[in-house]
Amino acid sequence: MIGFMLVMVPLVFVFNGLSKHNWLEAFLFALAVAVGLTPEMLPMIVTVNLSKGAIAMSKKKVIVKRLNAIQNFGAMDVLCTDKTGTITEGKIVLEKHMDVSGNENDEILDLAFLNSFYQTGLKNMMDLAILERTEHVGRVHAVEDFHKVDEVPFDFHRKRMSVVVEDSGGGRLLITKGAVEEILAICSKVEVKGEVLERTPQHDAKRKTMIDQLNAQGFRVVALAYKWLHDGGPEPAVGVKDESNMTLKGFLAFLDPPKESAQAALTALEQHHVAVKILTGDNDLVTQTVCRQVGLPVNEILLGNAIEAMDDSQLGEAAEKTTVFAKLAPEHKERIIRVLRDRGHVVGFMGDGINDAPALRAADVSVSVNTAVDIAKESSDIILLENSLLVLEEGVQEGRRVFGNIIKYIKMAASSNFGNMFSMLGASLILPFVPMLPIQVLVNNLLYDFSQTAIPSDSVDAEWLERPRKWAIGEIRRFILFIGPISSIFDYLTFALMLFVFKSAGNPALFHTGWFVESLFTQTLIIHVIRTNKVPFLQSKPSRALLLTSLAIALVGIALPYSPLAGLLGLVPLAPIYWAYLAGMMLLYMLLTQVVKTWFFRKFGE
């Protein structure tokens, strides 16, 4: 604003003559124009829009931690999400506990209970399912003779965790459970019908077939192994090095059914041009089965070990066409989101676990659930009180609605002020006095800004909500350049009207009043043309609040020249015929703007 004033002050003197104005009047005039051209209302409009969106979403059981996340929802074109708890119920049930031959075996359940019960880390849903199953079948008493000695916590690279327990006789047992591939990698033996045997490729092939069949049915399979350590006495702490030469005991099969609402939500997101990608640490066959059940097309599956062999360029190309990413470590999820963002996508991520925290921080908009771990909720922009993709789809719509109203204000304010700038400069060239008093500029701007405060309540065209919306400064600038000068045409018509019809060359107050009223009307009423790409009022109706504020400001503009405030503002009464001229110009202005706007959108798009 200061820079603009430095330009305006000299222009005022050049165009009007130094002798006709003092420095204070010139400074106030430049200040008034500069205030009118400064988007001082933009922060308020943006904040009110976002706050209204946050309130609307809170009614749908969504807590918005960061207001700008609502706007990012509207721009989001890729949603990356974990599988568990988003497209599945997140209620994992232990369905099978079986030996290496596929037969039910309660000893496997006993060892799994010891492993899950004695670990001190965060118990995941599979641990809770094991504990619940053990209690349900009444086998908790079967492990009462064991107590914990040590543990090796879970990490996302080993994908397994171990505990050491000691029985009443002093024997120490290392129990390890984890992903099938990682457990098999540390086992040199296998227990078959109570007998410990060396592993053979033939039997491994049969077990792999059995696991693949379970995965294809939607079961998540975890392997369990054990090893007896030397008995009693002090010994070094157990570490990762001890997870070797173990004996494969059997498998645990968990089921997490897909949500009934998942398919409808995924379809709705697709219709709104949001691509959904699954990023999971689970098995690829299980993930593919679940995706097929909810109707999510699986074009390609990319595994974590393949990602490690790719550079960012290769991963970016693969990520564009890949729907499912499986067997991922936390850094893989973060990297996928980062390369998608680098390729121009606005990326959202939904997750609820410790391993999701890096990806949540990397995303443009991060979403978690109220039952998530603390670090996931802390890293998220939005918290869902109900874990549903349907709520996310509604959030996308609300985000686009908010962004649409923000863009409306920018287009209205910028194009109007851009036209006013030309009018001010042109009037200064032809008039022997300032075209409008500083106080009139400020009041005009104040009234116009007041009429804009109802924009957050306005509706948005359905077409605007159909696809993601991003900041496009070039498009806004083009709109301003085409639409803004239209108001100047009618400003100059008003100048001619006041000078040649109402003979105001020797009556600056009359000129000021005529342009003050016309400027206020054009700025206020043109809102209803610019607010929609359709025909205003007929095809797209404004909100009641926006209509009422526009009418209220128009009535104020009519009343001010005849009010007690007229003298203070430098206004004088206008002849009745002026209002007929004004009505005609307003009609022509709105028609011309509608014609140019329609041509503009046909040529350049929305």
C-alpha positions as CSV (number, residue, x, y, z in Angstrom):
1,M,0.0,0.0,0.0
2,I,2.8,2.4,0.8
3,G,4.4,1.8,-2.6
4,F,1.1,2.5,-4.3
5,M,0.7,5.8,-2.3
6,L,4.2,6.9,-3.4
7,V,3.0,6.6,-7.0
8,M,-0.5,8.1,-6.4
9,V,0.6,11.3,-4.6
10,P,2.8,12.5,-7.5
11,L,0.1,11.6,-10.0
12,V,-2.5,13.6,-8.1
13,F,-0.3,16.7,-8.4
14,V,0.6,16.1,-12.0
15,F,-3.0,15.6,-13.1
16,N,-4.6,18.3,-11.0
17,G,-1.9,20.9,-10.5
18,L,0.1,21.5,-7.3
19,S,-1.6,24.9,-6.6
20,K,-5.0,23.3,-6.4
21,H,-4.2,20.8,-3.6
22,N,-2.2,20.7,-0.5
23,W,0.0,17.8,0.6
24,L,-2.5,16.6,3.2
25,E,-5.4,16.3,0.8
26,A,-3.3,14.6,-1.7
27,F,-2.0,12.2,0.9
28,L,-5.5,11.4,2.2
29,F,-6.7,10.8,-1.4
30,A,-3.9,8.4,-2.2
31,L,-4.4,6.7,1.1
32,A,-8.1,6.2,0.4
33,V,-7.5,4.7,-3.0
34,A,-4.7,2.5,-1.7
35,V,-6.9,1.2,1.1
36,G,-9.5,0.4,-1.6
37,L,-7.0,-1.6,-3.5
38,T,-5.6,-3.5,-0.6
39,P,-7.2,-6.9,0.2
40,E,-7.6,-6.0,3.9
41,M,-10.8,-8.1,3.9
42,L,-9.2,-11.2,2.5
43,P,-7.9,-12.6,5.8
44,M,-11.3,-12.1,7.4
45,I,-13.2,-13.7,4.5
46,V,-10.8,-16.6,4.4
47,T,-11.0,-17.2,8.2
48,V,-14.8,-16.9,8.3
49,N,-15.1,-19.3,5.3
50,L,-12.8,-21.8,7.0
51,S,-14.5,-21.4,10.3
52,K,-17.9,-22.0,8.8
53,G,-16.5,-25.1,7.1
54,A,-15.1,-26.3,10.4
55,I,-18.4,-25.9,12.1
56,A,-20.2,-27.7,9.4
57,M,-17.8,-30.6,9.6
58,S,-18.0,-30.7,13.4
59,K,-21.7,-31.6,13.0
60,K,-20.5,-34.6,11.0
61,K,-18.2,-35.8,13.8
62,V,-15.1,-34.3,12.3
63,I,-12.7,-32.2,14.3
64,V,-10.6,-29.7,12.3
65,K,-7.3,-29.0,14.1
66,R,-5.9,-26.7,11.4
67,L,-8.4,-24.5,9.5
68,N,-6.4,-24.4,6.2
69,A,-6.8,-28.2,6.0
70,I,-10.4,-27.7,4.9
71,Q,-9.1,-25.8,1.9
72,N,-6.6,-28.5,1.1
73,F,-9.4,-31.0,1.1
74,G,-10.9,-29.2,-1.7
75,A,-7.7,-29.2,-3.7
76,M,-6.9,-32.8,-2.9
77,D,-6.8,-35.1,-6.0
78,V,-5.0,-38.1,-4.4
79,L,-6.0,-39.8,-1.1
80,C,-3.5,-42.3,0.3
81,T,-4.8,-44.4,3.1
82,D,-3.9,-47.4,5.2
83,K,-6.1,-50.4,4.7
84,T,-6.9,-51.4,8.2
85,G,-9.7,-49.4,9.8
86,T,-10.3,-47.3,6.7
87,I,-11.6,-49.7,4.0
88,T,-11.8,-52.5,6.6
89,E,-13.7,-52.5,9.9
90,G,-10.5,-52.3,12.0
91,K,-11.9,-55.0,14.3
92,I,-9.4,-57.8,13.8
93,V,-10.5,-61.3,15.0
94,L,-8.2,-64.3,15.4
95,E,-9.9,-67.0,13.4
96,K,-7.3,-69.7,13.2
97,H,-4.3,-70.9,15.2
98,M,-2.8,-73.8,13.4
99,D,0.3,-75.8,13.0
100,V,2.5,-76.0,10.0
101,S,0.2,-78.6,8.4
102,G,-2.9,-76.4,8.9
103,N,-4.4,-78.2,11.8
104,E,-5.8,-76.3,14.9
105,N,-3.3,-76.4,17.7
106,D,-3.9,-74.8,21.2
107,E,-0.2,-74.8,22.0
108,I,0.3,-72.1,19.3
109,L,-2.4,-70.0,21.0
110,D,-0.6,-70.4,24.3
111,L,2.7,-69.2,22.9
112,A,1.0,-66.4,21.1
113,F,-0.7,-65.3,24.3
114,L,2.7,-65.2,26.2
115,N,4.2,-63.1,23.4
116,S,1.3,-60.6,23.3
117,F,0.7,-60.5,27.0
118,Y,4.3,-59.9,28.2
119,Q,5.4,-57.4,25.5
120,T,5.7,-53.8,26.9
121,G,5.4,-52.0,23.6
122,L,2.1,-50.7,22.2
123,K,-0.2,-53.6,21.7
124,N,-1.6,-53.6,18.2
125,M,-5.0,-54.9,17.1
126,M,-3.6,-58.4,16.5
127,D,-2.2,-58.6,20.0
128,L,-5.6,-57.6,21.4
129,A,-7.3,-60.2,19.2
130,I,-4.9,-62.9,20.6
131,L,-5.6,-61.9,24.2
132,E,-9.4,-61.8,23.6
133,R,-9.3,-65.2,21.9
134,T,-7.3,-66.8,24.6
135,E,-9.7,-65.5,27.3
136,H,-12.7,-66.6,25.2
137,V,-11.5,-70.2,25.0
138,G,-10.4,-70.2,28.6
139,R,-6.7,-71.0,28.1
140,V,-5.2,-68.2,30.2
141,H,-4.6,-70.6,33.0
142,A,-2.4,-72.8,30.7
143,V,0.5,-70.3,30.8
144,E,0.3,-69.3,34.5
145,D,3.6,-71.0,35.3
146,F,5.6,-68.7,33.0
147,H,7.0,-65.3,33.9
148,K,8.7,-62.7,31.7
149,V,12.5,-62.4,31.6
150,D,13.3,-60.2,28.6
151,E,12.0,-59.0,25.2
152,V,13.1,-57.7,21.9
153,P,10.6,-55.0,20.8
154,F,8.9,-54.8,17.4
155,D,10.3,-52.6,14.7
156,F,9.2,-52.0,11.1
157,H,12.3,-53.4,9.5
158,R,12.4,-56.8,11.3
159,K,8.6,-56.9,11.3
160,R,8.6,-59.2,14.3
161,M,8.9,-59.0,18.1
162,S,10.1,-61.5,20.7
163,V,9.8,-62.2,24.4
164,V,11.7,-64.5,26.7
165,V,9.8,-66.3,29.4
166,E,10.9,-68.7,32.1
167,D,8.9,-71.7,33.3
168,S,8.8,-73.1,36.9
169,G,11.7,-75.3,36.2
170,G,14.0,-72.5,35.2
171,G,13.9,-73.2,31.4
172,R,13.9,-70.1,29.3
173,L,11.9,-69.9,26.1
174,L,12.3,-67.3,23.3
175,I,9.0,-66.7,21.5
176,T,8.9,-64.7,18.3
177,K,5.9,-63.8,16.1
178,G,5.8,-61.6,13.0
179,A,5.4,-61.4,9.3
180,V,5.6,-64.9,7.6
181,E,8.6,-64.1,5.4
182,E,10.6,-62.5,8.3
183,I,9.9,-65.5,10.6
184,L,10.8,-68.1,8.0
185,A,14.0,-66.2,7.5
186,I,15.2,-66.9,11.1
187,C,13.9,-70.5,11.3
188,S,16.1,-73.5,10.5
189,K,13.7,-76.1,12.0
190,V,10.0,-76.8,12.0
191,E,7.8,-78.7,14.5
192,V,5.6,-81.3,12.9
193,K,3.2,-83.2,15.2
194,G,5.4,-82.6,18.2
195,E,8.6,-83.5,16.5
196,V,11.3,-81.0,15.5
197,L,12.6,-81.5,12.0
198,E,14.9,-79.7,9.6
199,R,13.1,-77.5,7.1
200,T,12.9,-78.8,3.5
201,P,12.1,-76.9,0.3
202,Q,9.3,-79.4,-0.5
203,H,7.5,-78.7,2.8
204,D,8.2,-75.0,2.6
205,A,6.4,-74.9,-0.8
206,K,3.3,-76.6,0.7
207,R,3.2,-74.1,3.5
208,K,3.6,-71.2,1.1
209,T,0.6,-72.5,-0.9
210,M,-1.4,-72.8,2.3
211,I,-0.5,-69.2,3.3
212,D,-1.3,-67.9,-0.1
213,Q,-4.7,-69.5,-0.1
214,L,-5.4,-67.9,3.3
215,N,-4.3,-64.5,2.1
216,A,-6.5,-64.9,-1.0
217,Q,-9.4,-65.4,1.3
218,G,-8.6,-62.2,3.1
219,F,-6.8,-63.6,6.1
220,R,-3.8,-61.8,7.5
221,V,-1.3,-64.5,8.5
222,V,1.3,-64.2,11.2
223,A,4.0,-66.8,11.8
224,L,5.2,-68.0,15.3
225,A,8.5,-69.5,16.2
226,Y,10.3,-70.5,19.4
227,K,13.7,-71.5,20.7
228,W,14.8,-72.8,24.1
229,L,17.7,-70.9,25.7
230,H,20.1,-72.4,28.3
231,D,18.5,-73.0,31.7
232,G,18.6,-70.7,34.8
233,G,21.4,-68.5,36.0
234,P,22.5,-65.0,34.8
235,E,22.9,-64.5,31.1
236,P,23.4,-61.6,28.7
237,A,20.3,-59.7,27.6
238,V,18.5,-61.2,24.6
239,G,18.9,-59.2,21.4
240,V,18.2,-59.5,17.7
241,K,21.2,-61.8,17.3
242,D,19.3,-64.4,19.3
243,E,16.5,-64.5,16.7
244,S,18.2,-67.2,14.7
245,N,18.1,-71.0,14.3
246,M,14.6,-71.0,15.6
247,T,11.8,-73.6,15.2
248,L,8.7,-72.7,13.3
249,K,5.7,-73.6,15.4
250,G,2.7,-72.5,13.3
251,F,0.5,-69.7,12.1
252,L,-2.1,-67.3,13.3
253,A,-4.8,-66.2,10.8
254,F,-6.7,-63.0,11.4
255,L,-9.7,-61.6,9.7
256,D,-10.6,-57.9,9.2
257,P,-13.7,-57.6,7.0
258,P,-14.3,-54.7,4.7
259,K,-16.6,-51.9,5.8
260,E,-20.1,-51.9,4.3
261,S,-19.7,-48.1,3.5
262,A,-16.3,-48.5,1.9
263,Q,-17.5,-49.2,-1.6
264,A,-19.9,-46.3,-1.7
265,A,-17.3,-43.9,-0.3
266,L,-14.7,-45.0,-2.9
267,T,-17.2,-44.6,-5.7
268,A,-18.1,-41.1,-4.5
269,L,-14.4,-40.1,-4.2
270,E,-13.8,-41.4,-7.8
271,Q,-16.8,-39.4,-9.1
272,H,-15.3,-36.3,-7.5
273,H,-11.9,-37.0,-9.2
274,V,-10.0,-38.1,-6.1
275,A,-7.8,-41.1,-6.8
276,V,-7.5,-43.5,-3.8
277,K,-4.3,-45.3,-3.2
278,I,-3.8,-48.0,-0.5
279,L,-0.5,-47.8,1.4
280,T,-0.1,-50.7,3.8
281,G,2.4,-52.8,5.5
282,D,0.2,-55.9,5.0
283,N,0.6,-58.7,2.6
284,D,-0.1,-57.9,-1.0
285,L,-2.5,-60.9,-1.5
286,V,-4.6,-59.9,1.5
287,T,-4.7,-56.3,0.4
288,Q,-5.6,-57.2,-3.2
289,T,-8.5,-59.4,-1.9
290,V,-9.9,-56.6,0.3
291,C,-9.6,-54.1,-2.5
292,R,-11.5,-56.4,-4.8
293,Q,-14.2,-56.8,-2.2
294,V,-14.8,-53.0,-2.0
295,G,-14.6,-52.4,-5.7
296,L,-11.2,-50.7,-5.8
297,P,-9.5,-51.5,-9.0
298,V,-6.0,-52.9,-8.5
299,N,-4.0,-52.0,-11.7
300,E,-0.6,-52.8,-10.2
301,I,0.8,-53.7,-6.8
302,L,4.1,-52.2,-5.8
303,L,6.0,-53.8,-2.9
304,G,8.3,-52.1,-0.4
305,N,11.5,-54.0,-1.5
306,A,10.8,-52.8,-5.1
307,I,10.5,-49.2,-4.0
308,E,13.9,-49.3,-2.3
309,A,15.5,-50.1,-5.7
310,M,13.9,-47.1,-7.4
311,D,15.1,-43.5,-7.5
312,D,12.5,-40.7,-7.0
313,S,11.9,-40.3,-10.7
314,Q,11.1,-43.9,-11.2
315,L,9.0,-44.1,-8.1
316,G,7.0,-41.0,-9.2
317,E,6.2,-42.6,-12.5
318,A,5.2,-45.9,-10.8
319,A,3.2,-44.1,-8.2
320,E,1.0,-42.4,-10.8
321,K,-0.4,-45.7,-12.1
322,T,-0.2,-47.8,-9.0
323,T,-3.3,-48.3,-6.8
324,V,-1.9,-50.6,-4.1
325,F,1.4,-50.4,-2.3
326,A,2.0,-53.3,0.1
327,K,4.7,-54.5,2.6
328,L,5.7,-50.9,3.2
329,A,7.9,-49.5,5.9
330,P,7.0,-46.0,7.3
331,E,9.7,-44.4,5.2
332,H,8.2,-45.9,2.1
333,K,4.8,-44.3,2.8
334,E,6.5,-40.9,3.4
335,R,8.5,-41.2,0.2
336,I,5.5,-42.2,-2.0
337,I,3.6,-39.1,-0.7
338,R,6.5,-36.9,-1.3
339,V,7.1,-38.0,-4.9
340,L,3.3,-37.6,-5.7
341,R,3.5,-34.0,-4.3
342,D,6.6,-33.3,-6.4
343,R,4.5,-34.3,-9.5
344,G,1.9,-31.6,-8.8
345,H,-0.7,-33.6,-6.8
346,V,-2.3,-32.4,-3.7
347,V,-2.1,-35.5,-1.5
348,G,-4.1,-36.5,1.6
349,F,-3.1,-39.3,3.9
350,M,-5.3,-41.2,6.4
351,G,-3.7,-43.3,9.1
352,D,-3.8,-44.2,12.7
353,G,-0.7,-46.0,13.7
354,I,2.8,-45.1,14.9
355,N,4.1,-46.2,11.5
356,D,1.8,-43.6,9.8
357,A,3.3,-40.5,11.5
358,P,6.0,-39.7,8.9
359,A,3.4,-40.0,6.1
360,L,0.9,-37.8,8.0
361,R,3.5,-35.1,8.3
362,A,4.5,-35.3,4.6
363,A,0.9,-35.0,3.3
364,D,-0.8,-31.8,2.3
365,V,-3.8,-32.8,4.5
366,S,-3.4,-35.5,7.1
367,V,-6.3,-37.3,8.7
368,S,-6.5,-39.6,11.7
369,V,-9.2,-41.1,14.0
370,N,-10.0,-40.5,17.6
371,T,-8.9,-44.0,18.5
372,A,-5.5,-43.5,16.8
373,V,-2.2,-43.5,18.8
374,D,-1.2,-40.1,20.2
375,I,1.6,-39.4,17.7
376,A,-0.7,-40.0,14.8
377,K,-3.4,-37.6,16.2
378,E,-0.7,-35.0,17.0
379,S,0.6,-35.2,13.4
380,S,-2.9,-34.9,11.8
381,D,-4.8,-31.8,10.6
382,I,-8.2,-33.5,11.0
383,I,-9.5,-36.0,13.5
384,L,-12.5,-38.2,12.6
385,L,-14.7,-39.2,15.5
386,E,-16.1,-41.8,13.1
387,N,-13.7,-43.8,11.1
388,S,-15.3,-43.6,7.7
389,L,-14.3,-42.6,4.2
390,L,-17.8,-41.3,3.7
391,V,-16.9,-38.5,6.1
392,L,-13.8,-37.8,4.1
393,E,-15.8,-37.5,0.9
394,E,-18.1,-34.9,2.7
395,G,-14.9,-33.1,3.8
396,V,-13.8,-32.9,0.2
397,Q,-17.1,-31.3,-0.8
398,E,-16.9,-28.8,2.1
399,G,-13.3,-27.9,1.2
400,R,-14.2,-27.2,-2.4
401,R,-17.2,-25.1,-1.2
402,V,-15.0,-23.1,1.1
403,F,-12.4,-22.6,-1.6
404,G,-15.1,-21.6,-4.1
405,N,-16.3,-18.8,-1.8
406,I,-12.7,-17.6,-1.2
407,I,-12.1,-17.4,-5.0
408,K,-15.4,-15.5,-5.4
409,Y,-14.2,-12.7,-3.1
410,I,-10.7,-12.5,-4.7
411,K,-12.3,-12.2,-8.2
412,M,-14.9,-9.6,-7.0
413,A,-12.5,-7.4,-5.0
414,A,-9.6,-7.6,-7.3
415,S,-11.5,-7.0,-10.6
416,S,-13.6,-4.2,-9.0
417,N,-10.5,-2.4,-7.6
418,F,-8.6,-3.0,-10.8
419,G,-11.4,-1.1,-12.7
420,N,-11.5,1.6,-10.0
421,M,-7.8,2.2,-10.5
422,F,-8.3,3.1,-14.2
423,S,-11.3,5.2,-13.3
424,M,-9.4,7.1,-10.7
425,L,-6.5,7.8,-12.9
426,G,-8.7,8.7,-15.9
427,A,-10.8,11.1,-13.9
428,S,-7.7,12.8,-12.5
429,L,-6.7,13.5,-16.1
430,I,-9.9,15.3,-17.1
431,L,-11.1,16.9,-13.9
432,P,-9.9,20.0,-12.1
433,F,-10.7,18.4,-8.8
434,V,-10.2,15.0,-7.2
435,P,-12.9,12.6,-8.5
436,M,-13.9,11.5,-5.0
437,L,-13.1,12.9,-1.6
438,P,-10.8,10.7,0.6
439,I,-13.6,10.2,3.1
440,Q,-16.0,9.1,0.4
441,V,-13.5,6.5,-0.9
442,L,-13.1,5.1,2.6
443,V,-16.8,5.0,3.3
444,N,-17.5,3.5,-0.2
445,N,-14.9,0.8,0.5
446,L,-16.3,0.1,4.0
447,L,-19.8,-0.3,2.7
448,Y,-18.6,-2.6,-0.1
449,D,-16.6,-4.7,2.3
450,F,-19.6,-5.0,4.5
451,S,-21.6,-6.4,1.6
452,Q,-18.9,-9.1,1.1
453,T,-19.2,-10.4,4.7
454,A,-22.1,-12.7,3.7
455,I,-20.0,-14.5,1.1
456,P,-19.1,-17.4,3.4
457,S,-22.9,-18.2,3.6
458,D,-23.2,-18.4,-0.2
459,S,-23.9,-21.5,-2.1
460,V,-21.5,-22.9,-4.7
461,D,-22.4,-24.2,-8.2
462,A,-22.5,-28.0,-8.3
463,E,-20.1,-28.0,-11.3
464,W,-17.5,-26.3,-9.1
465,L,-17.6,-29.2,-6.6
466,E,-17.1,-31.9,-9.3
467,R,-13.3,-31.7,-9.4
468,P,-10.3,-30.6,-7.3
469,R,-9.5,-26.9,-7.2
470,K,-6.1,-25.4,-6.7
471,W,-4.7,-21.9,-6.6
472,A,-4.3,-20.7,-10.2
473,I,-3.0,-17.2,-10.0
474,G,-2.7,-17.0,-13.8
475,E,-6.4,-17.7,-14.3
476,I,-7.4,-15.2,-11.6
477,R,-5.1,-12.6,-13.2
478,R,-6.7,-13.2,-16.6
479,F,-10.2,-12.9,-15.2
480,I,-9.3,-9.6,-13.6
481,L,-7.9,-8.2,-16.8
482,F,-11.0,-9.1,-18.8
483,I,-13.7,-8.3,-16.2
484,G,-12.1,-5.5,-14.2
485,P,-12.1,-2.8,-17.0
486,I,-15.8,-3.3,-17.7
487,S,-16.6,-1.2,-14.6
488,S,-14.4,1.6,-15.9
489,I,-16.6,1.8,-19.0
490,F,-19.6,2.6,-16.9
491,D,-17.6,4.9,-14.6
492,Y,-16.7,7.0,-17.6
493,L,-20.3,7.0,-18.7
494,T,-21.1,8.3,-15.2
495,F,-18.4,11.0,-15.6
496,A,-20.0,12.1,-18.9
497,L,-23.5,12.0,-17.4
498,M,-22.4,14.1,-14.4
499,L,-20.4,16.6,-16.6
500,F,-22.7,17.0,-19.6
501,V,-26.2,16.2,-18.4
502,F,-26.0,17.4,-14.8
503,K,-23.4,20.1,-15.5
504,S,-21.3,19.3,-12.4
505,A,-18.0,20.7,-13.7
506,G,-18.5,23.7,-11.4
507,N,-20.1,21.6,-8.7
508,P,-17.6,19.0,-7.4
509,A,-19.9,17.9,-4.6
510,L,-22.6,16.8,-7.2
511,F,-20.0,15.0,-9.2
512,H,-18.6,13.3,-6.1
513,T,-22.1,12.2,-5.1
514,G,-23.0,10.8,-8.5
515,W,-19.9,8.7,-8.8
516,F,-20.0,7.7,-5.2
517,V,-23.4,6.1,-5.6
518,E,-22.7,4.6,-9.0
519,S,-19.4,3.1,-7.8
520,L,-21.1,1.6,-4.7
521,F,-23.9,0.1,-6.9
522,T,-21.6,-1.4,-9.5
523,Q,-19.3,-3.0,-6.9
524,T,-22.1,-4.3,-4.7
525,L,-24.5,-5.6,-7.4
526,I,-21.9,-7.1,-9.6
527,I,-21.2,-9.6,-6.9
528,H,-24.2,-11.6,-8.1
529,V,-22.8,-11.9,-11.7
530,I,-19.3,-12.8,-10.7
531,R,-20.3,-15.3,-7.9
532,T,-21.4,-17.9,-10.5
533,N,-20.4,-19.1,-13.9
534,K,-24.1,-19.5,-14.7
535,V,-26.9,-16.9,-15.2
536,P,-27.3,-15.2,-11.8
537,F,-30.7,-15.5,-10.0
538,L,-32.1,-17.7,-12.8
539,Q,-29.7,-20.7,-12.8
540,S,-27.8,-19.9,-9.6
541,K,-29.4,-18.2,-6.6
542,P,-27.3,-16.5,-3.9
543,S,-27.8,-17.2,-0.2
544,R,-30.4,-15.2,1.6
545,A,-27.7,-13.5,3.7
546,L,-25.7,-12.3,0.6
547,L,-28.9,-11.1,-1.1
548,L,-30.0,-9.1,2.0
549,T,-26.6,-7.5,2.6
550,S,-26.4,-6.4,-1.1
551,L,-29.8,-4.9,-1.0
552,A,-29.1,-3.2,2.4
553,I,-25.9,-1.6,1.1
554,A,-27.8,-0.4,-2.1
555,L,-30.5,1.2,0.1
556,V,-27.8,2.8,2.2
557,G,-26.2,4.2,-1.0
558,I,-29.6,5.7,-2.0
559,A,-30.3,7.2,1.4
560,L,-26.9,8.7,2.2
561,P,-27.1,11.8,-0.1
562,Y,-30.4,12.7,1.7
563,S,-29.4,11.8,5.2
564,P,-28.0,13.9,8.1
565,L,-24.6,12.4,7.3
566,A,-24.5,13.9,3.8
567,G,-22.8,17.1,4.8
568,L,-20.2,15.3,6.8
569,L,-19.4,13.0,3.8
570,G,-19.5,15.8,1.3
571,L,-22.6,14.4,-0.5
572,V,-25.5,16.4,-1.9
573,P,-29.0,15.3,-3.1
574,L,-29.3,13.9,-6.6
575,A,-32.0,14.8,-9.1
576,P,-34.7,12.1,-9.5
577,I,-33.8,11.5,-13.1
578,Y,-30.3,10.4,-12.0
579,W,-31.8,7.2,-10.6
580,A,-33.4,6.3,-13.9
581,Y,-30.0,6.8,-15.6
582,L,-28.4,4.7,-12.9
583,A,-30.9,1.9,-13.2
584,G,-30.3,1.8,-17.0
585,M,-26.5,1.7,-16.5
586,M,-26.7,-1.0,-13.9
587,L,-28.8,-3.2,-16.2
588,L,-26.4,-2.7,-19.1
589,Y,-23.4,-3.2,-16.8
590,M,-24.7,-6.5,-15.5
591,L,-25.7,-7.7,-19.0
592,L,-22.3,-6.8,-20.5
593,T,-20.4,-8.4,-17.6
594,Q,-22.6,-11.6,-18.0
595,V,-21.8,-11.7,-21.8
596,V,-18.1,-11.2,-21.3
597,K,-18.0,-13.7,-18.4
598,T,-19.8,-16.4,-20.5
599,W,-17.4,-15.8,-23.4
600,F,-14.4,-15.9,-21.0
601,F,-15.4,-19.3,-19.5
602,R,-16.1,-20.8,-22.9
603,K,-12.7,-19.7,-24.1
604,F,-10.5,-20.3,-21.1
605,G,-12.5,-22.7,-19.0
606,E,-13.5,-22.4,-15.4
